[in-house]
Amino acid sequence: MKITNLLKYSTLGLLGILSILVVWGLLEPKFIDVEEETAIIPNLPPAWEGKRIGQVTDFQVGMWLDNTGTMRDSIKKLVEEKPAAVLITGDFVYHSLPNASEELSKVTEAIQPLIKANIPTYAVLGNHDYSHKPPIPELGEQVKNTLEGIGVKVLKNQAVKIDSPAVQGNNQPLYLVGIGAYVAKNSDVNKALAELPKNSPRVVMMHNPASFAAFPPQTAPFAVAGHTHGGQIRLPFTPQWSYLSLIKGEEVYGDAWIKNYGEEGNNLYVNRGIGFSDVPIRINCVPEVTLFTLRSK
């Protein structure tokens, strides 16, 4: 009898804990964690010293119970902070059909305040922007064209000068390198680097951290990515033990500065993102907006 009661109360206790976790997992995505980081860029132009660049990623609009409210709030937060530029590192939509017009209308509505605030906004595409499996190039073009239609510059294996009204006396350029989607087989690091003057100061952006491994030494001193969702559901203090790390066969699952990854002199920061993969829950993995203060040393 005692064993039966123990089993009953243990089962009820586990069900209670599971219920609390599910409820919290549905609530946590409504919060935003604003991370303040310092990024070191060799040869940084003096006019850029101390300026900030914002990053947000992985909206995943179109998944069931998607996180569109937090997407809008993340953009509002960036507008309030007024960084010199904003980088959005892919997976705008979460789609398995050849047309994403409805999802993209929500994305552009959310991003418009950045454009109206005259904050230069750059993007790369992610795997879901191509419908993931199998990739649909036409969907990627639809996402790209829609974003550029509202003033977002979408990069694919190319380098451009960051032109920001927040930076005065910018006679020496700061470059932005944008890498194409890795899973869609559009990632070409060498092509992008070929557009850069030697030893030029640069920020590197990509969706999938896997692209980072292809950068030669000293060519990506400050790089940002998304894609991992920080693991999405993870045990406290152990970001590598997470829901996504158990089901995805990828090398990088965590977030923040990724240690011991990539070539010498290269540094990668991975943002936890806003949306979801597979299930609309986050536990111990609050959605993130990152603000990087640029320093030369």
BABA-425345 format. One record per residue (C-alpha): residue in one letter; x, y, z; chain. Coordinates in pm, 1 decimal. Example, Ala and Ser with C-alpha at 12.3 -4.5 7.8 and 13.67 -1.06 7.14 Angstrom:
BEGIN
+---------+----------+----------+----------+--------+
| residuo |       c1 |       c2 |       c3 | cadena |
+---------+----------+----------+----------+--------+
|       A |   1230.0 |   -450.0 |    780.0 |      A |
|       S |   1367.0 |   -106.0 |    714.0 |      A |
+---------+----------+----------+----------+--------+
This chain:
BEGIN
+---------+----------+----------+----------+--------+
| residuo |       c1 |       c2 |       c3 | cadena |
+---------+----------+----------+----------+--------+
|       M |      0.0 |      0.0 |      0.0 |      A |
|       K |    277.2 |    239.9 |     90.1 |      A |
|       I |    460.7 |    164.0 |   -234.8 |      A |
|       T |    138.7 |    222.1 |   -429.1 |      A |
|       N |     88.5 |    559.4 |   -261.4 |      A |
|       L |    449.9 |    653.4 |   -323.3 |      A |
|       L |    415.6 |    576.2 |   -692.0 |      A |
|       K |     89.0 |    768.4 |   -712.1 |      A |
|       Y |    224.0 |   1080.0 |   -542.7 |      A |
|       S |    549.7 |   1060.0 |   -738.8 |      A |
|       T |    353.8 |   1044.1 |  -1063.6 |      A |
|       L |    134.1 |   1336.0 |   -959.4 |      A |
|       G |    441.4 |   1531.8 |   -857.6 |      A |
|       L |    611.0 |   1471.1 |  -1191.8 |      A |
|       L |    294.4 |   1566.8 |  -1380.1 |      A |
|       G |    273.1 |   1884.4 |  -1173.5 |      A |
|       I |    634.1 |   1977.7 |  -1248.5 |      A |
|       L |    582.3 |   1902.2 |  -1617.3 |      A |
|       S |    269.6 |   2119.7 |  -1624.8 |      A |
|       I |    456.5 |   2409.9 |  -1461.7 |      A |
|       L |    740.6 |   2376.0 |  -1712.8 |      A |
|       V |    500.7 |   2375.0 |  -2007.2 |      A |
|       V |    319.7 |   2683.5 |  -1879.8 |      A |
|       W |    649.3 |   2862.2 |  -1818.0 |      A |
|       G |    776.0 |   2746.7 |  -2157.3 |      A |
|       L |    481.1 |   2920.8 |  -2320.0 |      A |
|       L |    533.9 |   3239.2 |  -2115.0 |      A |
|       E |    913.1 |   3277.2 |  -2140.6 |      A |
|       P |    906.8 |   3357.1 |  -2516.2 |      A |
|       K |    714.0 |   3676.2 |  -2435.0 |      A |
|       F |   1016.8 |   3827.4 |  -2258.6 |      A |
|       I |   1325.4 |   3982.0 |  -2420.5 |      A |
|       D |   1678.2 |   3968.8 |  -2284.9 |      A |
|       V |   1887.6 |   4265.0 |  -2403.3 |      A |
|       E |   2252.2 |   4157.3 |  -2403.3 |      A |
|       E |   2520.7 |   4430.4 |  -2398.4 |      A |
|       E |   2849.8 |   4307.4 |  -2545.2 |      A |
|       T |   3183.1 |   4455.0 |  -2653.2 |      A |
|       A |   3320.0 |   4361.2 |  -2996.3 |      A |
|       I |   3685.8 |   4413.4 |  -3084.3 |      A |
|       I |   3758.4 |   4506.4 |  -3446.5 |      A |
|       P |   4120.7 |   4556.2 |  -3554.6 |      A |
|       N |   4180.3 |   4879.5 |  -3749.5 |      A |
|       L |   3839.4 |   5010.0 |  -3645.6 |      A |
|       P |   3797.2 |   5363.9 |  -3785.2 |      A |
|       P |   3804.0 |   5628.6 |  -3507.6 |      A |
|       A |   3458.9 |   5749.1 |  -3608.8 |      A |
|       W |   3318.4 |   5404.9 |  -3521.4 |      A |
|       E |   3487.0 |   5379.9 |  -3182.2 |      A |
|       G |   3218.9 |   5330.2 |  -2916.2 |      A |
|       K |   2933.3 |   5307.5 |  -3165.3 |      A |
|       R |   2683.3 |   5024.7 |  -3129.3 |      A |
|       I |   2546.6 |   4766.4 |  -3371.1 |      A |
|       G |   2231.7 |   4567.5 |  -3292.1 |      A |
|       Q |   2149.7 |   4208.7 |  -3380.3 |      A |
|       V |   1828.2 |   4010.3 |  -3383.5 |      A |
|       T |   1752.4 |   3681.6 |  -3556.4 |      A |
|       D |   1522.9 |   3384.6 |  -3623.2 |      A |
|       F |   1173.6 |   3532.2 |  -3626.6 |      A |
|       Q |   1036.8 |   3205.7 |  -3774.6 |      A |
|       V |    702.0 |   3365.0 |  -3866.0 |      A |
|       G |    453.5 |   3105.0 |  -3985.0 |      A |
|       M |    522.9 |   2828.3 |  -3737.8 |      A |
|       W |    225.0 |   2727.9 |  -3525.9 |      A |
|       L |    191.7 |   2967.5 |  -3228.4 |      A |
|       D |    479.8 |   3173.4 |  -3369.4 |      A |
|       N |    631.2 |   3452.0 |  -3162.0 |      A |
|       T |    523.4 |   3754.6 |  -3367.7 |      A |
|       G |    447.3 |   3974.6 |  -3065.8 |      A |
|       T |    802.0 |   3937.0 |  -2934.8 |      A |
|       M |    934.9 |   3994.9 |  -3286.8 |      A |
|       R |    762.1 |   4332.9 |  -3293.1 |      A |
|       D |    881.0 |   4412.7 |  -2941.0 |      A |
|       S |   1241.5 |   4328.2 |  -3034.1 |      A |
|       I |   1233.2 |   4578.3 |  -3319.8 |      A |
|       K |   1077.3 |   4842.3 |  -3094.3 |      A |
|       K |   1360.0 |   4788.6 |  -2848.3 |      A |
|       L |   1619.2 |   4837.7 |  -3120.2 |      A |
|       V |   1449.0 |   5158.3 |  -3234.3 |      A |
|       E |   1460.5 |   5286.3 |  -2875.6 |      A |
|       E |   1832.9 |   5206.1 |  -2845.5 |      A |
|       K |   1918.0 |   5371.1 |  -3180.4 |      A |
|       P |   2226.9 |   5168.8 |  -3278.5 |      A |
|       A |   2434.1 |   5280.6 |  -3576.6 |      A |
|       A |   2311.9 |   4974.5 |  -3771.0 |      A |
|       V |   2102.8 |   4661.2 |  -3719.7 |      A |
|       L |   2185.4 |   4310.3 |  -3842.6 |      A |
|       I |   1909.7 |   4050.9 |  -3886.1 |      A |
|       T |   2066.4 |   3710.3 |  -3932.0 |      A |
|       G |   1804.2 |   3506.4 |  -4113.0 |      A |
|       D |   1505.5 |   3273.6 |  -4078.5 |      A |
|       F |   1245.1 |   3542.7 |  -4122.5 |      A |
|       V |    979.5 |   3281.9 |  -4204.6 |      A |
|       Y |    908.7 |   2920.5 |  -4111.4 |      A |
|       H |    757.7 |   2775.6 |  -4423.3 |      A |
|       S |    711.2 |   2456.7 |  -4623.4 |      A |
|       L |    513.7 |   2599.9 |  -4914.3 |      A |
|       P |    634.5 |   2790.1 |  -5223.3 |      A |
|       N |    475.4 |   3120.3 |  -5118.0 |      A |
|       A |    518.5 |   3315.2 |  -4795.8 |      A |
|       S |    330.3 |   3638.2 |  -4867.6 |      A |
|       E |    119.6 |   3631.1 |  -4551.7 |      A |
|       E |    417.4 |   3563.0 |  -4326.6 |      A |
|       L |    631.3 |   3824.0 |  -4500.1 |      A |
|       S |    367.4 |   4091.0 |  -4456.8 |      A |
|       K |    396.2 |   4039.7 |  -4079.7 |      A |
|       V |    775.5 |   4056.0 |  -4101.0 |      A |
|       T |    784.9 |   4376.4 |  -4302.4 |      A |
|       E |    525.4 |   4540.0 |  -4078.7 |      A |
|       A |    746.1 |   4462.7 |  -3778.3 |      A |
|       I |   1070.5 |   4583.4 |  -3941.2 |      A |
|       Q |    931.8 |   4907.2 |  -4087.7 |      A |
|       P |    999.2 |   5111.4 |  -3769.3 |      A |
|       L |   1374.2 |   5053.9 |  -3814.6 |      A |
|       I |   1358.1 |   5193.4 |  -4165.1 |      A |
|       K |   1142.9 |   5489.0 |  -4059.0 |      A |
|       A |   1393.0 |   5563.0 |  -3780.2 |      A |
|       N |   1667.0 |   5586.2 |  -4045.4 |      A |
|       I |   1862.9 |   5297.6 |  -3889.0 |      A |
|       P |   2056.5 |   5109.7 |  -4161.2 |      A |
|       T |   1929.4 |   4751.6 |  -4157.7 |      A |
|       Y |   2110.9 |   4458.6 |  -4315.0 |      A |
|       A |   2014.0 |   4093.7 |  -4342.9 |      A |
|       V |   2120.5 |   3749.6 |  -4457.6 |      A |
|       L |   1881.8 |   3465.0 |  -4528.4 |      A |
|       G |   1855.2 |   3142.4 |  -4330.3 |      A |
|       N |   1760.7 |   2785.4 |  -4411.5 |      A |
|       H |   1389.5 |   2836.9 |  -4341.3 |      A |
|       D |   1379.7 |   3132.0 |  -4579.4 |      A |
|       Y |   1432.2 |   2869.1 |  -4850.9 |      A |
|       S |   1171.6 |   2634.3 |  -4697.1 |      A |
|       H |   1456.0 |   2423.6 |  -4550.9 |      A |
|       K |   1388.6 |   2069.7 |  -4683.4 |      A |
|       P |   1425.3 |   2071.9 |  -4974.3 |      A |
|       P |   1542.2 |   2430.7 |  -5034.9 |      A |
|       I |   1319.9 |   2628.0 |  -5271.7 |      A |
|       P |   1527.4 |   2902.9 |  -5441.5 |      A |
|       E |   1214.5 |   3088.8 |  -5549.0 |      A |
|       L |   1104.6 |   3127.1 |  -5187.9 |      A |
|       G |   1445.0 |   3269.4 |  -5096.4 |      A |
|       E |   1411.4 |   3521.9 |  -5377.5 |      A |
|       Q |   1065.3 |   3616.4 |  -5253.1 |      A |
|       V |   1200.4 |   3678.5 |  -4902.4 |      A |
|       K |   1496.3 |   3879.5 |  -5037.9 |      A |
|       N |   1286.2 |   4091.4 |  -5273.7 |      A |
|       T |   1026.4 |   4164.8 |  -5006.4 |      A |
|       L |   1288.5 |   4278.7 |  -4756.3 |      A |
|       E |   1472.3 |   4493.6 |  -5008.1 |      A |
|       G |   1139.0 |   4642.2 |  -5109.9 |      A |
|       I |   1112.0 |   4811.8 |  -4769.1 |      A |
|       G |   1478.4 |   4918.3 |  -4755.1 |      A |
|       V |   1659.0 |   4624.6 |  -4592.5 |      A |
|       K |   1990.2 |   4541.7 |  -4763.3 |      A |
|       V |   2011.9 |   4163.4 |  -4805.9 |      A |
|       L |   2364.9 |   4027.3 |  -4848.7 |      A |
|       K |   2466.7 |   3699.0 |  -5009.8 |      A |
|       N |   2840.7 |   3631.6 |  -5009.1 |      A |
|       Q |   2930.2 |   3995.8 |  -5049.7 |      A |
|       A |   3088.5 |   4285.8 |  -4864.6 |      A |
|       V |   2955.1 |   4640.4 |  -4840.9 |      A |
|       K |   3050.8 |   4958.2 |  -4657.8 |      A |
|       I |   2825.0 |   5031.4 |  -4362.6 |      A |
|       D |   2679.0 |   5374.9 |  -4424.9 |      A |
|       S |   2522.2 |   5510.9 |  -4107.5 |      A |
|       P |   2395.8 |   5861.7 |  -4031.8 |      A |
|       A |   2486.6 |   5793.8 |  -3666.5 |      A |
|       V |   2858.0 |   5795.5 |  -3755.6 |      A |
|       Q |   2996.2 |   6140.5 |  -3835.8 |      A |
|       G |   3331.5 |   6200.8 |  -4003.0 |      A |
|       N |   3335.0 |   5848.4 |  -4141.0 |      A |
|       N |   3611.8 |   5893.2 |  -4397.9 |      A |
|       Q |   3750.3 |   5544.5 |  -4326.9 |      A |
|       P |   3495.7 |   5274.4 |  -4403.9 |      A |
|       L |   3379.3 |   4988.7 |  -4184.7 |      A |
|       Y |   3277.7 |   4689.1 |  -4395.1 |      A |
|       L |   3000.2 |   4436.0 |  -4346.2 |      A |
|       V |   3044.8 |   4084.3 |  -4484.2 |      A |
|       G |   2726.2 |   3884.2 |  -4535.6 |      A |
|       I |   2731.4 |   3508.0 |  -4601.9 |      A |
|       G |   2460.5 |   3310.9 |  -4780.6 |      A |
|       A |   2249.4 |   3036.8 |  -4623.8 |      A |
|       Y |   2456.7 |   2730.6 |  -4534.2 |      A |
|       V |   2189.1 |   2460.3 |  -4549.9 |      A |
|       A |   2065.6 |   2596.3 |  -4885.2 |      A |
|       K |   2426.1 |   2552.4 |  -5011.4 |      A |
|       N |   2463.5 |   2925.6 |  -5071.8 |      A |
|       S |   2750.3 |   2984.0 |  -4828.7 |      A |
|       D |   3067.8 |   3106.5 |  -5005.7 |      A |
|       V |   3315.1 |   3267.2 |  -4766.4 |      A |
|       N |   3595.3 |   3310.3 |  -5021.7 |      A |
|       K |   3369.2 |   3497.0 |  -5261.7 |      A |
|       A |   3266.0 |   3740.3 |  -4990.0 |      A |
|       L |   3619.5 |   3798.3 |  -4863.9 |      A |
|       A |   3743.4 |   3865.2 |  -5218.2 |      A |
|       E |   3545.5 |   4191.2 |  -5215.0 |      A |
|       L |   3736.7 |   4328.0 |  -4912.7 |      A |
|       P |   4049.6 |   4542.8 |  -4918.7 |      A |
|       K |   4336.9 |   4376.9 |  -4732.1 |      A |
|       N |   4333.2 |   4428.3 |  -4352.4 |      A |
|       S |   4011.7 |   4626.7 |  -4374.4 |      A |
|       P |   3797.3 |   4653.5 |  -4058.0 |      A |
|       R |   3491.6 |   4437.2 |  -4087.8 |      A |
|       V |   3184.7 |   4291.2 |  -3922.2 |      A |
|       V |   3078.7 |   3947.6 |  -4044.1 |      A |
|       M |   2722.3 |   3816.8 |  -4041.0 |      A |
|       M |   2579.9 |   3475.8 |  -4127.2 |      A |
|       H |   2281.6 |   3264.9 |  -4031.2 |      A |
|       N |   2432.8 |   2926.6 |  -3956.7 |      A |
|       P |   2745.3 |   2911.4 |  -3735.7 |      A |
|       A |   2869.6 |   2632.0 |  -3962.5 |      A |
|       S |   2970.3 |   2899.7 |  -4215.8 |      A |
|       F |   3214.3 |   3044.2 |  -3962.4 |      A |
|       A |   3445.6 |   2742.0 |  -3978.7 |      A |
|       A |   3537.0 |   2830.1 |  -4339.8 |      A |
|       F |   3689.3 |   3169.8 |  -4254.0 |      A |
|       P |   4071.2 |   3169.9 |  -4276.2 |      A |
|       P |   4263.3 |   3290.7 |  -3968.1 |      A |
|       Q |   4231.7 |   3660.9 |  -3880.7 |      A |
|       T |   3954.1 |   3725.7 |  -4135.4 |      A |
|       A |   3651.6 |   3732.5 |  -3902.2 |      A |
|       P |   3759.1 |   3901.6 |  -3576.9 |      A |
|       F |   3395.6 |   3987.1 |  -3503.5 |      A |
|       A |   3119.9 |   3770.3 |  -3648.3 |      A |
|       V |   2754.8 |   3713.0 |  -3559.1 |      A |
|       A |   2514.4 |   3428.3 |  -3633.4 |      A |
|       G |   2181.2 |   3283.6 |  -3524.8 |      A |
|       H |   2016.3 |   2950.3 |  -3614.1 |      A |
|       T |   2073.9 |   2763.6 |  -3285.1 |      A |
|       H |   1795.1 |   2932.7 |  -3082.7 |      A |
|       G |   2037.5 |   2885.1 |  -2794.3 |      A |
|       G |   1910.8 |   2528.4 |  -2769.2 |      A |
|       Q |   1554.0 |   2656.3 |  -2703.5 |      A |
|       I |   1486.2 |   2420.6 |  -2410.4 |      A |
|       R |   1791.7 |   2369.9 |  -2193.0 |      A |
|       L |   1903.9 |   2272.8 |  -1846.9 |      A |
|       P |   2027.9 |   2557.3 |  -1622.8 |      A |
|       F |   2402.2 |   2625.2 |  -1643.5 |      A |
|       T |   2445.2 |   2364.9 |  -1918.2 |      A |
|       P |   2359.8 |   2532.7 |  -2251.3 |      A |
|       Q |   2503.0 |   2242.9 |  -2451.8 |      A |
|       W |   2247.7 |   2006.7 |  -2293.3 |      A |
|       S |   1935.8 |   2119.3 |  -2469.8 |      A |
|       Y |   1639.8 |   2006.3 |  -2674.2 |      A |
|       L |   1800.0 |   2110.6 |  -3002.3 |      A |
|       S |   2140.9 |   1965.3 |  -2918.5 |      A |
|       L |   1977.3 |   1624.8 |  -2878.1 |      A |
|       I |   1791.3 |   1626.8 |  -3210.9 |      A |
|       K |   2019.0 |   1830.9 |  -3440.8 |      A |
|       G |   2347.6 |   1694.3 |  -3568.0 |      A |
|       E |   2530.5 |   2027.2 |  -3570.6 |      A |
|       E |   2854.8 |   2140.9 |  -3411.1 |      A |
|       V |   2733.5 |   2461.0 |  -3242.2 |      A |
|       Y |   2418.2 |   2454.2 |  -3027.9 |      A |
|       G |   2477.0 |   2725.2 |  -2770.0 |      A |
|       D |   2470.6 |   3103.0 |  -2767.9 |      A |
|       A |   2688.4 |   3402.5 |  -2677.3 |      A |
|       W |   3061.2 |   3392.7 |  -2762.9 |      A |
|       I |   3144.6 |   3044.4 |  -2890.4 |      A |
|       K |   3480.1 |   2933.3 |  -2751.8 |      A |
|       N |   3730.1 |   2706.6 |  -2927.4 |      A |
|       Y |   3550.2 |   2726.8 |  -3260.4 |      A |
|       G |   3687.1 |   2860.9 |  -3586.6 |      A |
|       E |   4037.2 |   2962.5 |  -3688.9 |      A |
|       E |   4285.8 |   3171.6 |  -3490.2 |      A |
|       G |   4188.8 |   3534.7 |  -3447.5 |      A |
|       N |   3823.9 |   3477.5 |  -3540.1 |      A |
|       N |   3542.5 |   3532.0 |  -3288.1 |      A |
|       L |   3177.9 |   3431.5 |  -3323.5 |      A |
|       Y |   2877.0 |   3548.7 |  -3125.6 |      A |
|       V |   2554.3 |   3346.6 |  -3158.6 |      A |
|       N |   2223.5 |   3516.1 |  -3075.9 |      A |
|       R |   1944.2 |   3303.1 |  -2920.6 |      A |
|       G |   1686.4 |   3443.2 |  -3159.7 |      A |
|       I |   1315.5 |   3513.5 |  -3120.5 |      A |
|       G |   1121.3 |   3219.7 |  -3265.2 |      A |
|       F |   1109.4 |   2841.4 |  -3239.8 |      A |
|       S |   1190.9 |   2512.3 |  -3406.5 |      A |
|       D |    931.5 |   2233.0 |  -3392.1 |      A |
|       V |    765.1 |   2333.6 |  -3062.9 |      A |
|       P |    654.1 |   2685.6 |  -2953.9 |      A |
|       I |    828.6 |   2668.8 |  -2617.1 |      A |
|       R |   1143.1 |   2818.4 |  -2463.2 |      A |
|       I |   1279.1 |   2716.6 |  -2123.6 |      A |
|       N |   1588.5 |   2880.6 |  -1975.8 |      A |
|       C |   1642.7 |   3043.0 |  -2316.2 |      A |
|       V |   1483.0 |   3389.4 |  -2326.5 |      A |
|       P |   1457.1 |   3557.3 |  -2669.9 |      A |
|       E |   1748.3 |   3792.1 |  -2729.8 |      A |
|       V |   1834.7 |   4132.8 |  -2870.2 |      A |
|       T |   2209.2 |   4199.1 |  -2873.4 |      A |
|       L |   2381.1 |   4538.1 |  -2872.3 |      A |
|       F |   2753.0 |   4536.5 |  -2951.8 |      A |
|       T |   2974.4 |   4831.3 |  -2860.4 |      A |
|       L |   3258.7 |   4848.9 |  -3110.4 |      A |
|       R |   3615.2 |   4892.5 |  -2986.6 |      A |
|       S |   3953.4 |   4886.8 |  -3160.5 |      A |
|       K |   4113.7 |   4709.9 |  -2863.6 |      A |
+---------+----------+----------+----------+--------+
